[in-house]
């Protein structure tokens, strides 16, 4: 199933992840999404990636 991640316009480091018609809040680097220049620049690299791990707090989600 496709996974879509978008960045909110009002705040460049907050966004949402859309999966199976469910919207989940997510966070990016403090400089938002873009072309990575160097380590520590705060940019979350733009691209298509596969998830290997997902971290979450069970007490903060209704997804099971």
Secondary structure, 3 states (H helix, E strand, C coil): CCEEEEECCCCCCEEEEEECCEEEEEECCCCCEECCCCCCCCCEECCCCCCCCCCCCHHHCCCC
